[in-house]
Amino acid sequence: MNDTPGMTRVSTRPPAADVAQAFFFDVDGTLLEIAATPSGVRVEAELIAIMRRLHVRTGGAVAFISGRSVADIDALFPGLRLPIAGQHGLERRDASGVLHHHAPQGVDWPGLRMRIHAAFADIEGLLLEDKGLSLAVHFRQQPSLEGQVAETLRRLVAGAGDAIKLQPGKCVLEVKPAGRDKGTAIAEFMAEAPFAGRRPVFVGDDITDEYGFRVVNDLGGDSVKVGDGKSAARWRLDNVQAVHAWLADLLAQAARANQ
């Protein structure tokens, strides 16, 4: 095991974990392979079964923490109605099923959405994803447009001051209200049953997950970075397949412990 300042802890083994902990998962790039478009991802039935088993084994202490909307994640995982923080915490369904919304404050959000739609409507190779409380401009199919996307969005949100934040991700730039992120979402879950009192685990792959890693670190939990790159996370798993294998092993250990 090697420790490098500013980098994740590199280990040939995944972090030890057990079903007495609270589990939080990013979706794209963590549980699912990233696709050319958000609608192009594939969710295998085996993964849905694994998440259902983990949810049961932990007494319900499993949640998705994603930039996708709650409705989108429900559609990806049919029949699996987990707690979810969607749109980077702007919407959150707690373990009791109550949906919490954090609408934009101090800004003409409908007007800003219209201007962003108009700015990107006719640019080939860009995908504008309007999630209601946030918007994402995807340039995975045209990476050379990243600079143009960033410049245009900075100009459009300039009048909103501190009320709006531009959130970079993997081949995407998102426009979202400030003050909410994956870290605040995890903190909210950790104050509620069945997560409260448990040691958290958060697994993610992107820069947006760094907010969650820091909160989990402060709580003495296990932050797990998927893939390479600088991170605040304490552990690393190589890829999506490694995440699936780690979860399967975790569930197998739990089953043996109950025999």
CYANA upper distance limits for C-alpha pairs under 8 A (distance plus 0.5 A):
  1 MET  CA      9 ARG  CA      7.73
  1 MET  CA     10 VAL  CA      6.28
  1 MET  CA     11 SER  CA      5.48
  1 MET  CA     12 THR  CA      7.89
  2 ASN  CA      9 ARG  CA      6.87
  2 ASN  CA     10 VAL  CA      6.19
  2 ASN  CA     11 SER  CA      7.72
  3 ASP  CA      7 MET  CA      7.88
  3 ASP  CA      8 THR  CA      7.88
  3 ASP  CA      9 ARG  CA      5.86
  3 ASP  CA     10 VAL  CA      7.38
  4 THR  CA      8 THR  CA      7.84
  4 THR  CA      9 ARG  CA      7.73
  6 GLY  CA    230 LYS  CA      6.85
  6 GLY  CA    231 SER  CA      6.98
  6 GLY  CA    232 ALA  CA      7.14
  7 MET  CA    229 GLY  CA      7.89
  7 MET  CA    230 LYS  CA      5.39
  7 MET  CA    231 SER  CA      5.82
  7 MET  CA    232 ALA  CA      7.17
  7 MET  CA    233 ALA  CA      8.15
  8 THR  CA    225 LYS  CA      7.63
  8 THR  CA    230 LYS  CA      7.27
  8 THR  CA    231 SER  CA      6.11
  8 THR  CA    232 ALA  CA      6.86
  8 THR  CA    233 ALA  CA      5.77
  8 THR  CA    234 ARG  CA      5.64
  8 THR  CA    235 TRP  CA      6.08
  8 THR  CA    236 ARG  CA      6.78
  9 ARG  CA    233 ALA  CA      8.03
  9 ARG  CA    234 ARG  CA      5.71
  9 ARG  CA    235 TRP  CA      5.38
  9 ARG  CA    236 ARG  CA      6.92
 10 VAL  CA    235 TRP  CA      6.91
 10 VAL  CA    236 ARG  CA      6.46
 11 SER  CA    235 TRP  CA      7.82
 11 SER  CA    236 ARG  CA      7.52
 14 PRO  CA    235 TRP  CA      7.66
 14 PRO  CA    236 ARG  CA      7.40
 14 PRO  CA    237 LEU  CA      6.81
 14 PRO  CA    246 TRP  CA      7.31
 15 PRO  CA    222 ASP  CA      7.91
 15 PRO  CA    224 VAL  CA      8.40
 15 PRO  CA    235 TRP  CA      6.95
 17 ALA  CA     21 GLN  CA      7.72
 17 ALA  CA    250 LEU  CA      7.55
 18 ASP  CA    250 LEU  CA      7.17
 18 ASP  CA    254 ALA  CA      7.72
 19 VAL  CA     54 LEU  CA      8.04
 19 VAL  CA     57 ARG  CA      6.66
 19 VAL  CA     58 THR  CA      5.45
 19 VAL  CA    250 LEU  CA      8.37
 19 VAL  CA    254 ALA  CA      7.46
 20 ALA  CA     58 THR  CA      6.61
 20 ALA  CA    198 ARG  CA      7.31
 20 ALA  CA    199 ARG  CA      8.38
 21 GLN  CA     58 THR  CA      7.72
 21 GLN  CA     61 ALA  CA      8.00
 21 GLN  CA    198 ARG  CA      5.64
 21 GLN  CA    199 ARG  CA      5.49
 21 GLN  CA    200 PRO  CA      6.26
 21 GLN  CA    201 VAL  CA      7.50
 22 ALA  CA     58 THR  CA      7.86
 22 ALA  CA     61 ALA  CA      5.46
 22 ALA  CA     62 VAL  CA      6.63
 22 ALA  CA    195 PHE  CA      6.07
 22 ALA  CA    198 ARG  CA      6.21
 22 ALA  CA    199 ARG  CA      6.47
 22 ALA  CA    200 PRO  CA      5.09
 22 ALA  CA    201 VAL  CA      6.51
 23 PHE  CA     61 ALA  CA      6.67
 23 PHE  CA     62 VAL  CA      5.20
 23 PHE  CA     63 ALA  CA      6.91
 23 PHE  CA    200 PRO  CA      6.42
 23 PHE  CA    201 VAL  CA      5.37
 23 PHE  CA    202 PHE  CA      6.61
 24 PHE  CA     62 VAL  CA      6.32
 24 PHE  CA     63 ALA  CA      5.43
 24 PHE  CA     64 PHE  CA      6.22
 24 PHE  CA     65 ILE  CA      6.85
 24 PHE  CA    186 ILE  CA      8.12
 24 PHE  CA    200 PRO  CA      7.94
 24 PHE  CA    201 VAL  CA      6.47
 24 PHE  CA    202 PHE  CA      5.12
 24 PHE  CA    203 VAL  CA      6.95
 25 PHE  CA     30 THR  CA      7.81
 25 PHE  CA     31 LEU  CA      7.98
 25 PHE  CA     62 VAL  CA      8.48
 25 PHE  CA     63 ALA  CA      6.93
 25 PHE  CA     64 PHE  CA      5.40
 25 PHE  CA     65 ILE  CA      6.09
 25 PHE  CA     66 SER  CA      8.29
 25 PHE  CA    202 PHE  CA      6.25
 25 PHE  CA    203 VAL  CA      5.55
 25 PHE  CA    204 GLY  CA      6.82
 26 ASP  CA     30 THR  CA      6.32
 26 ASP  CA     31 LEU  CA      7.50
 26 ASP  CA     64 PHE  CA      6.40
 26 ASP  CA     65 ILE  CA      5.43
 26 ASP  CA     66 SER  CA      5.70
 26 ASP  CA    202 PHE  CA      8.35
 26 ASP  CA    203 VAL  CA      6.74
 26 ASP  CA    204 GLY  CA      5.48
 26 ASP  CA    205 ASP  CA      8.01
 26 ASP  CA    209 ASP  CA      7.97
 27 VAL  CA     31 LEU  CA      5.54
 27 VAL  CA     32 LEU  CA      6.43
 27 VAL  CA     64 PHE  CA      7.38
 27 VAL  CA     65 ILE  CA      7.71
 27 VAL  CA     66 SER  CA      6.49
 27 VAL  CA    204 GLY  CA      8.22
 28 ASP  CA     32 LEU  CA      5.47
 28 ASP  CA     33 GLU  CA      6.69
 28 ASP  CA     34 ILE  CA      6.06
 28 ASP  CA     66 SER  CA      8.38
 29 GLY  CA     33 GLU  CA      5.61
 29 GLY  CA     34 ILE  CA      5.70
 29 GLY  CA    204 GLY  CA      7.98
 29 GLY  CA    205 ASP  CA      6.44
 29 GLY  CA    206 ASP  CA      8.16
 29 GLY  CA    226 VAL  CA      8.15
 29 GLY  CA    239 ASN  CA      8.38
 29 GLY  CA    240 VAL  CA      7.04
 30 THR  CA    203 VAL  CA      7.45
 30 THR  CA    204 GLY  CA      6.03
 30 THR  CA    205 ASP  CA      6.37
 30 THR  CA    226 VAL  CA      6.82
 30 THR  CA    239 ASN  CA      7.77
 30 THR  CA    240 VAL  CA      5.81
 30 THR  CA    243 VAL  CA      7.54
 31 LEU  CA    240 VAL  CA      6.23
 31 LEU  CA    243 VAL  CA      7.38
 31 LEU  CA    244 HIS  CA      7.71
 32 LEU  CA     41 VAL  CA      7.46
 32 LEU  CA     42 ARG  CA      7.58
 32 LEU  CA     43 VAL  CA      7.31
 32 LEU  CA    240 VAL  CA      6.95
 33 GLU  CA     41 VAL  CA      7.29
 33 GLU  CA     42 ARG  CA      8.14
 33 GLU  CA    240 VAL  CA      6.94
 34 ILE  CA     38 PRO  CA      8.40
 34 ILE  CA     41 VAL  CA      7.05
 35 ALA  CA     39 SER  CA      8.37
 35 ALA  CA     40 GLY  CA      5.91
 35 ALA  CA     41 VAL  CA      5.74
 36 ALA  CA     40 GLY  CA      6.96
 36 ALA  CA    140 ARG  CA      6.98
 36 ALA  CA    141 GLN  CA      7.36
 37 THR  CA     41 VAL  CA      7.98
 37 THR  CA    127 LEU  CA      8.40
 37 THR  CA    138 HIS  CA      8.47
 37 THR  CA    140 ARG  CA      8.36
 43 VAL  CA     47 LEU  CA      7.43
 43 VAL  CA     48 ILE  CA      8.03
 43 VAL  CA     76 LEU  CA      7.14
 43 VAL  CA     77 PHE  CA      7.73
 44 GLU  CA     48 ILE  CA      7.27
 45 ALA  CA     49 ALA  CA      6.75
 46 GLU  CA     50 ILE  CA      6.72
 47 LEU  CA     51 MET  CA      6.74
 47 LEU  CA    244 HIS  CA      7.98
 48 ILE  CA     52 ARG  CA      6.64
 48 ILE  CA     77 PHE  CA      6.88
 48 ILE  CA     80 LEU  CA      7.64
 49 ALA  CA     53 ARG  CA      6.67
 50 ILE  CA     54 LEU  CA      6.67
 50 ILE  CA    247 LEU  CA      7.89
 50 ILE  CA    248 ALA  CA      7.52
 51 MET  CA     55 HIS  CA      6.56
 52 ARG  CA     56 VAL  CA      6.83
 52 ARG  CA     80 LEU  CA      7.16
 53 ARG  CA     57 ARG  CA      6.56
 53 ARG  CA    251 LEU  CA      8.15
 54 LEU  CA     58 THR  CA      6.53
 54 LEU  CA     62 VAL  CA      7.82
 54 LEU  CA    251 LEU  CA      7.35
 55 HIS  CA     59 GLY  CA      6.76
 55 HIS  CA     60 GLY  CA      5.28
 55 HIS  CA     61 ALA  CA      6.85
 55 HIS  CA     62 VAL  CA      6.04
 55 HIS  CA     82 LEU  CA      8.36
 56 VAL  CA     60 GLY  CA      6.41
 57 ARG  CA    254 ALA  CA      8.36
 58 THR  CA     62 VAL  CA      7.72
 59 GLY  CA    194 PRO  CA      7.61
 60 GLY  CA     82 LEU  CA      8.49
 60 GLY  CA     95 ALA  CA      7.86
 60 GLY  CA    194 PRO  CA      6.87
 61 ALA  CA    194 PRO  CA      5.97
 61 ALA  CA    195 PHE  CA      5.79
 62 VAL  CA     82 LEU  CA      7.48
 62 VAL  CA     83 PRO  CA      7.46
 63 ALA  CA     82 LEU  CA      6.44
 63 ALA  CA     83 PRO  CA      5.28
 63 ALA  CA     84 ILE  CA      5.84
 63 ALA  CA     85 ALA  CA      8.01
 64 PHE  CA     82 LEU  CA      7.75
 64 PHE  CA     83 PRO  CA      7.06
 64 PHE  CA     84 ILE  CA      5.22
 64 PHE  CA     85 ALA  CA      6.67
 64 PHE  CA     86 GLY  CA      8.41
 65 ILE  CA     84 ILE  CA      6.53
 65 ILE  CA     85 ALA  CA      5.32
 65 ILE  CA     86 GLY  CA      6.82
 65 ILE  CA     88 HIS  CA      7.56
 65 ILE  CA     89 GLY  CA      8.04
 65 ILE  CA    182 LYS  CA      6.87
 65 ILE  CA    185 ALA  CA      8.03
 65 ILE  CA    186 ILE  CA      8.23
 66 SER  CA     84 ILE  CA      8.27
 66 SER  CA     85 ALA  CA      6.70
 66 SER  CA     86 GLY  CA      5.65
 66 SER  CA     87 GLN  CA      6.73
 66 SER  CA     88 HIS  CA      6.28
 66 SER  CA     89 GLY  CA      8.31
 66 SER  CA    182 LYS  CA      7.95
 67 GLY  CA     86 GLY  CA      6.10
 67 GLY  CA     87 GLN  CA      4.68
 67 GLY  CA     88 HIS  CA      5.29
 67 GLY  CA     89 GLY  CA      8.45
 68 ARG  CA     72 ASP  CA      6.78
 68 ARG  CA     73 ILE  CA      7.14
 68 ARG  CA     86 GLY  CA      5.93
 68 ARG  CA     87 GLN  CA      5.77
 68 ARG  CA     88 HIS  CA      8.21
 68 ARG  CA    131 LYS  CA      8.05
 69 SER  CA     73 ILE  CA      6.91
 69 SER  CA     86 GLY  CA      5.08
 69 SER  CA     87 GLN  CA      5.81
 69 SER  CA     91 GLU  CA      8.09
 69 SER  CA    131 LYS  CA      6.74
 70 VAL  CA     74 ASP  CA      6.74
 70 VAL  CA     84 ILE  CA      6.79
 70 VAL  CA     85 ALA  CA      7.45
 70 VAL  CA     86 GLY  CA      5.51
 70 VAL  CA     87 GLN  CA      8.24
 70 VAL  CA     91 GLU  CA      7.76
 70 VAL  CA     92 ARG  CA      7.94
 70 VAL  CA     93 ARG  CA      8.13
 71 ALA  CA     75 ALA  CA      6.77
 72 ASP  CA     76 LEU  CA      6.85
 73 ILE  CA     77 PHE  CA      6.73
 74 ASP  CA     78 PRO  CA      6.45
 74 ASP  CA     79 GLY  CA      8.38
 74 ASP  CA     80 LEU  CA      7.64
 74 ASP  CA     81 ARG  CA      7.11
 77 PHE  CA     81 ARG  CA      8.33
 82 LEU  CA     95 ALA  CA      7.73
 83 PRO  CA     92 ARG  CA      8.07
 83 PRO  CA     93 ARG  CA      5.79
 83 PRO  CA     94 ASP  CA      5.60
 83 PRO  CA     95 ALA  CA      5.62
 83 PRO  CA     97 GLY  CA      7.72
 84 ILE  CA     92 ARG  CA      6.11
 84 ILE  CA     93 ARG  CA      5.67
 84 ILE  CA     94 ASP  CA      7.36
 85 ALA  CA     89 GLY  CA      5.47
 85 ALA  CA     90 LEU  CA      7.92
 85 ALA  CA     91 GLU  CA      6.37
 85 ALA  CA     92 ARG  CA      4.70
 85 ALA  CA     93 ARG  CA      6.86
 85 ALA  CA    182 LYS  CA      8.16
 85 ALA  CA    185 ALA  CA      6.71
 86 GLY  CA     90 LEU  CA      6.89
 86 GLY  CA     91 GLU  CA      5.70
 86 GLY  CA     92 ARG  CA      6.44
 87 GLN  CA     91 GLU  CA      6.79
 87 GLN  CA    131 LYS  CA      7.88
 87 GLN  CA    133 LEU  CA      7.71
 87 GLN  CA    134 SER  CA      7.10
 88 HIS  CA    180 ARG  CA      7.21
 88 HIS  CA    181 ASP  CA      5.24
 88 HIS  CA    182 LYS  CA      5.63
 88 HIS  CA    185 ALA  CA      8.01
 89 GLY  CA    180 ARG  CA      6.17
 89 GLY  CA    181 ASP  CA      5.76
 89 GLY  CA    182 LYS  CA      6.19
 89 GLY  CA    184 THR  CA      7.43
 89 GLY  CA    185 ALA  CA      5.48
 90 LEU  CA    101 HIS  CA      6.42
 90 LEU  CA    102 HIS  CA      5.49
 90 LEU  CA    103 ALA  CA      7.58
 90 LEU  CA    133 LEU  CA      7.26
 90 LEU  CA    180 ARG  CA      6.68
 90 LEU  CA    181 ASP  CA      8.01
 91 GLU  CA     99 LEU  CA      7.49
 91 GLU  CA    100 HIS  CA      6.02
 91 GLU  CA    101 HIS  CA      5.01
 91 GLU  CA    102 HIS  CA      6.70
 92 ARG  CA     99 LEU  CA      6.09
 92 ARG  CA    100 HIS  CA      5.56
 92 ARG  CA    101 HIS  CA      7.12
 92 ARG  CA    185 ALA  CA      7.98
 93 ARG  CA     97 GLY  CA      6.16
 93 ARG  CA     98 VAL  CA      5.92
 93 ARG  CA     99 LEU  CA      4.76
 93 ARG  CA    100 HIS  CA      6.67
 94 ASP  CA     98 VAL  CA      6.04
 94 ASP  CA     99 LEU  CA      7.07
 94 ASP  CA    100 HIS  CA      8.36
 94 ASP  CA    189 PHE  CA      7.65
 95 ALA  CA    193 ALA  CA      7.82
 95 ALA  CA    194 PRO  CA      7.85
103 ALA  CA    133 LEU  CA      6.96
103 ALA  CA    177 PRO  CA      8.35
104 PRO  CA    109 TRP  CA      7.10
104 PRO  CA    133 LEU  CA      7.60
104 PRO  CA    163 ALA  CA      8.10
104 PRO  CA    177 PRO  CA      5.88
105 GLN  CA    163 ALA  CA      7.32
105 GLN  CA    177 PRO  CA      8.06
106 GLY  CA    160 ALA  CA      8.29
106 GLY  CA    163 ALA  CA      6.71
107 VAL  CA    160 ALA  CA      6.42
107 VAL  CA    163 ALA  CA      7.10
107 VAL  CA    164 ILE  CA      8.40
108 ASP  CA    112 LEU  CA      6.69
109 TRP  CA    113 ARG  CA      6.58
110 PRO  CA    114 MET  CA      6.83
111 GLY  CA    115 ARG  CA      6.86
112 LEU  CA    116 ILE  CA      6.72
112 LEU  CA    156 LEU  CA      7.96
112 LEU  CA    157 VAL  CA      7.99
113 ARG  CA    117 HIS  CA      6.67
113 ARG  CA    135 LEU  CA      8.16
114 MET  CA    118 ALA  CA      6.71
115 ARG  CA    119 ALA  CA      6.66
115 ARG  CA    156 LEU  CA      7.88
116 ILE  CA    120 PHE  CA      6.93
116 ILE  CA    153 LEU  CA      8.00
116 ILE  CA    156 LEU  CA      7.66
117 HIS  CA    121 ALA  CA      6.16
117 HIS  CA    128 LEU  CA      7.91
119 ALA  CA    152 THR  CA      8.29
120 PHE  CA    126 LEU  CA      7.93
120 PHE  CA    128 LEU  CA      7.66
121 ALA  CA    128 LEU  CA      8.31
125 GLY  CA    139 PHE  CA      7.18
125 GLY  CA    141 GLN  CA      6.02
125 GLY  CA    142 GLN  CA      5.84
126 LEU  CA    137 VAL  CA      7.28
126 LEU  CA    138 HIS  CA      6.24
126 LEU  CA    139 PHE  CA      5.60
126 LEU  CA    140 ARG  CA      8.28
126 LEU  CA    141 GLN  CA      7.50
126 LEU  CA    142 GLN  CA      7.35
127 LEU  CA    137 VAL  CA      6.25
127 LEU  CA    138 HIS  CA      5.49
127 LEU  CA    139 PHE  CA      7.22
128 LEU  CA    135 LEU  CA      7.64
128 LEU  CA    136 ALA  CA      6.34
128 LEU  CA    137 VAL  CA      5.14
128 LEU  CA    138 HIS  CA      6.84
129 GLU  CA    135 LEU  CA      6.15
129 GLU  CA    136 ALA  CA      5.50
129 GLU  CA    137 VAL  CA      6.79
129 GLU  CA    138 HIS  CA      8.12
130 ASP  CA    134 SER  CA      6.95
130 ASP  CA    135 LEU  CA      5.05
130 ASP  CA    136 ALA  CA      7.00
131 LYS  CA    135 LEU  CA      6.26
131 LYS  CA    136 ALA  CA      8.36
133 LEU  CA    176 LYS  CA      7.46
133 LEU  CA    177 PRO  CA      8.26
134 SER  CA    174 GLU  CA      7.53
134 SER  CA    175 VAL  CA      6.18
134 SER  CA    176 LYS  CA      5.18
134 SER  CA    177 PRO  CA      7.77
135 LEU  CA    174 GLU  CA      6.06
135 LEU  CA    175 VAL  CA      5.68
135 LEU  CA    176 LYS  CA      7.21
136 ALA  CA    172 VAL  CA      6.98
136 ALA  CA    173 LEU  CA      6.24
136 ALA  CA    174 GLU  CA      4.65
136 ALA  CA    175 VAL  CA      6.77
137 VAL  CA    149 VAL  CA      8.00
137 VAL  CA    172 VAL  CA      6.06
137 VAL  CA    173 LEU  CA      5.90
137 VAL  CA    174 GLU  CA      6.66
138 HIS  CA    171 CYS  CA      6.45
138 HIS  CA    172 VAL  CA      4.84
138 HIS  CA    173 LEU  CA      7.16
139 PHE  CA    143 PRO  CA      5.91
139 PHE  CA    145 LEU  CA      7.05
139 PHE  CA    146 GLU  CA      6.99
139 PHE  CA    171 CYS  CA      5.92
139 PHE  CA    172 VAL  CA      6.45
140 ARG  CA    171 CYS  CA      5.44
140 ARG  CA    172 VAL  CA      7.71
142 GLN  CA    146 GLU  CA      8.36
143 PRO  CA    171 CYS  CA      7.41
145 LEU  CA    149 VAL  CA      6.64
146 GLU  CA    150 ALA  CA      6.67
146 GLU  CA    171 CYS  CA      8.17
147 GLY  CA    151 GLU  CA      6.59
148 GLN  CA    152 THR  CA      6.55
149 VAL  CA    153 LEU  CA      6.62
149 VAL  CA    173 LEU  CA      8.19
150 ALA  CA    154 ARG  CA      6.56
150 ALA  CA    173 LEU  CA      7.71
151 GLU  CA    155 ARG  CA      6.80
152 THR  CA    156 LEU  CA      6.75
153 LEU  CA    157 VAL  CA      6.63
153 LEU  CA    166 LEU  CA      8.38
153 LEU  CA    175 VAL  CA      8.37
154 ARG  CA    158 ALA  CA      6.41
154 ARG  CA    166 LEU  CA      8.24
157 VAL  CA    161 GLY  CA      7.95
157 VAL  CA    164 ILE  CA      7.36
160 ALA  CA    164 ILE  CA      6.47
162 ASP  CA    178 ALA  CA      7.40
163 ALA  CA    177 PRO  CA      6.29
163 ALA  CA    178 ALA  CA      5.93
164 ILE  CA    175 VAL  CA      7.43
164 ILE  CA    176 LYS  CA      6.20
164 ILE  CA    177 PRO  CA      4.91
164 ILE  CA    178 ALA  CA      5.56
165 LYS  CA    175 VAL  CA      6.48
165 LYS  CA    176 LYS  CA      5.92
165 LYS  CA    177 PRO  CA      6.33
165 LYS  CA    178 ALA  CA      5.69
166 LEU  CA    173 LEU  CA      7.15
166 LEU  CA    174 GLU  CA      6.07
166 LEU  CA    175 VAL  CA      5.39
166 LEU  CA    176 LYS  CA      6.98
167 GLN  CA    173 LEU  CA      6.24
167 GLN  CA    174 GLU  CA      5.44
167 GLN  CA    175 VAL  CA      6.90
167 GLN  CA    176 LYS  CA      7.76
167 GLN  CA    208 THR  CA      7.91
168 PRO  CA    172 VAL  CA      6.60
168 PRO  CA    173 LEU  CA      5.03
168 PRO  CA    174 GLU  CA      6.74
168 PRO  CA    207 ILE  CA      7.85
168 PRO  CA    208 THR  CA      7.96
169 GLY  CA    173 LEU  CA      6.54
169 GLY  CA    174 GLU  CA      8.24
169 GLY  CA    206 ASP  CA      6.88
169 GLY  CA    207 ILE  CA      6.49
169 GLY  CA    208 THR  CA      6.99
170 LYS  CA    206 ASP  CA      7.30
170 LYS  CA    207 ILE  CA      8.45
180 ARG  CA    184 THR  CA      6.46
180 ARG  CA    185 ALA  CA      7.88
181 ASP  CA    185 ALA  CA      6.89
181 ASP  CA    208 THR  CA      8.22
181 ASP  CA    211 TYR  CA      7.23
181 ASP  CA    212 GLY  CA      8.38
182 LYS  CA    186 ILE  CA      6.76
182 LYS  CA    208 THR  CA      7.60
182 LYS  CA    209 ASP  CA      6.90
182 LYS  CA    211 TYR  CA      6.30
182 LYS  CA    212 GLY  CA      5.61
183 GLY  CA    187 ALA  CA      6.73
183 GLY  CA    209 ASP  CA      8.30
183 GLY  CA    210 GLU  CA      8.45
183 GLY  CA    211 TYR  CA      5.12
183 GLY  CA    212 GLY  CA      4.34
183 GLY  CA    213 PHE  CA      7.78
183 GLY  CA    214 ARG  CA      7.72
183 GLY  CA    215 VAL  CA      6.03
183 GLY  CA    216 VAL  CA      8.40
184 THR  CA    188 GLU  CA      6.71
184 THR  CA    211 TYR  CA      8.44
184 THR  CA    212 GLY  CA      8.09
184 THR  CA    215 VAL  CA      8.37
185 ALA  CA    189 PHE  CA      6.88
186 ILE  CA    190 MET  CA      6.60
186 ILE  CA    212 GLY  CA      7.16
186 ILE  CA    215 VAL  CA      8.00
186 ILE  CA    216 VAL  CA      8.43
187 ALA  CA    191 ALA  CA      7.00
187 ALA  CA    215 VAL  CA      7.55
188 GLU  CA    192 GLU  CA      7.50
189 PHE  CA    193 ALA  CA      8.25
189 PHE  CA    195 PHE  CA      6.78
189 PHE  CA    196 ALA  CA      7.98
190 MET  CA    195 PHE  CA      5.53
190 MET  CA    196 ALA  CA      5.27
190 MET  CA    197 GLY  CA      8.05
190 MET  CA    198 ARG  CA      8.39
190 MET  CA    200 PRO  CA      8.44
191 ALA  CA    195 PHE  CA      7.57
191 ALA  CA    196 ALA  CA      5.70
192 GLU  CA    196 ALA  CA      5.70
195 PHE  CA    200 PRO  CA      8.49
199 ARG  CA    219 LEU  CA      7.80
199 ARG  CA    220 GLY  CA      7.38
199 ARG  CA    221 GLY  CA      5.74
199 ARG  CA    222 ASP  CA      8.38
200 PRO  CA    216 VAL  CA      6.69
200 PRO  CA    219 LEU  CA      7.89
200 PRO  CA    220 GLY  CA      8.22
200 PRO  CA    221 GLY  CA      5.29
200 PRO  CA    222 ASP  CA      6.85
201 VAL  CA    216 VAL  CA      7.46
201 VAL  CA    221 GLY  CA      6.23
201 VAL  CA    222 ASP  CA      5.14
201 VAL  CA    223 SER  CA      6.33
201 VAL  CA    224 VAL  CA      8.01
202 PHE  CA    212 GLY  CA      7.47
202 PHE  CA    213 PHE  CA      7.16
202 PHE  CA    216 VAL  CA      7.40
202 PHE  CA    222 ASP  CA      6.98
202 PHE  CA    223 SER  CA      5.57
202 PHE  CA    224 VAL  CA      6.59
203 VAL  CA    223 SER  CA      6.71
203 VAL  CA    224 VAL  CA      5.17
203 VAL  CA    225 LYS  CA      6.61
203 VAL  CA    226 VAL  CA      7.57
204 GLY  CA    209 ASP  CA      6.06
204 GLY  CA    224 VAL  CA      6.94
204 GLY  CA    225 LYS  CA      5.95
204 GLY  CA    226 VAL  CA      6.36
205 ASP  CA    209 ASP  CA      7.05
205 ASP  CA    225 LYS  CA      5.89
205 ASP  CA    226 VAL  CA      5.10
205 ASP  CA    227 GLY  CA      6.93
206 ASP  CA    210 GLU  CA      7.77
208 THR  CA    212 GLY  CA      8.42
209 ASP  CA    213 PHE  CA      6.82
210 GLU  CA    214 ARG  CA      6.76
210 GLU  CA    231 SER  CA      7.34
210 GLU  CA    232 ALA  CA      6.92
210 GLU  CA    233 ALA  CA      7.94
211 TYR  CA    215 VAL  CA      7.06
212 GLY  CA    216 VAL  CA      6.65
213 PHE  CA    217 ASN  CA      6.53
213 PHE  CA    223 SER  CA      5.63
213 PHE  CA    224 VAL  CA      8.05
213 PHE  CA    232 ALA  CA      6.74
213 PHE  CA    233 ALA  CA      6.00
214 ARG  CA    218 ASP  CA      6.69
214 ARG  CA    223 SER  CA      8.47
214 ARG  CA    232 ALA  CA      7.00
214 ARG  CA    233 ALA  CA      7.98
215 VAL  CA    219 LEU  CA      6.86
216 VAL  CA    220 GLY  CA      6.87
216 VAL  CA    221 GLY  CA      5.62
216 VAL  CA    222 ASP  CA      7.08
216 VAL  CA    223 SER  CA      6.69
217 ASN  CA    221 GLY  CA      5.95
217 ASN  CA    222 ASP  CA      7.22
217 ASN  CA    223 SER  CA      7.01
217 ASN  CA    233 ALA  CA      8.18
217 ASN  CA    234 ARG  CA      8.38
222 ASP  CA    233 ALA  CA      8.34
222 ASP  CA    234 ARG  CA      7.16
222 ASP  CA    235 TRP  CA      7.80
223 SER  CA    232 ALA  CA      8.49
223 SER  CA    233 ALA  CA      5.23
223 SER  CA    234 ARG  CA      5.89
223 SER  CA    235 TRP  CA      6.65
224 VAL  CA    233 ALA  CA      5.94
224 VAL  CA    234 ARG  CA      6.68
224 VAL  CA    235 TRP  CA      5.12
224 VAL  CA    236 ARG  CA      5.73
224 VAL  CA    237 LEU  CA      7.38
225 LYS  CA    231 SER  CA      7.65
225 LYS  CA    233 ALA  CA      6.16
225 LYS  CA    234 ARG  CA      8.15
225 LYS  CA    235 TRP  CA      6.59
225 LYS  CA    236 ARG  CA      5.18
225 LYS  CA    237 LEU  CA      6.74
226 VAL  CA    236 ARG  CA      6.24
226 VAL  CA    237 LEU  CA      5.32
226 VAL  CA    238 ASP  CA      6.12
226 VAL  CA    239 ASN  CA      6.02
226 VAL  CA    240 VAL  CA      7.72
226 VAL  CA    243 VAL  CA      8.27
227 GLY  CA    236 ARG  CA      7.47
227 GLY  CA    237 LEU  CA      6.74
227 GLY  CA    238 ASP  CA      5.23
227 GLY  CA    239 ASN  CA      5.90
228 ASP  CA    236 ARG  CA      8.48
228 ASP  CA    238 ASP  CA      7.78
237 LEU  CA    242 ALA  CA      6.49
237 LEU  CA    243 VAL  CA      6.99
238 ASP  CA    242 ALA  CA      6.48
238 ASP  CA    243 VAL  CA      8.44
239 ASN  CA    243 VAL  CA      7.05
240 VAL  CA    244 HIS  CA      6.94
241 GLN  CA    245 ALA  CA      6.72
242 ALA  CA    246 TRP  CA      6.53
243 VAL  CA    247 LEU  CA      6.73
244 HIS  CA    248 ALA  CA      6.68
245 ALA  CA    249 ASP  CA      6.65
246 TRP  CA    250 LEU  CA      6.63
247 LEU  CA    251 LEU  CA      6.73
248 ALA  CA    252 ALA  CA      6.65
249 ASP  CA    253 GLN  CA      6.67
250 LEU  CA    254 ALA  CA      6.82
251 LEU  CA    255 ALA  CA      6.68
252 ALA  CA    256 ARG  CA      6.77
253 GLN  CA    257 ALA  CA      6.67
254 ALA  CA    258 ASN  CA      6.99
255 ALA  CA    259 GLN  CA      7.11
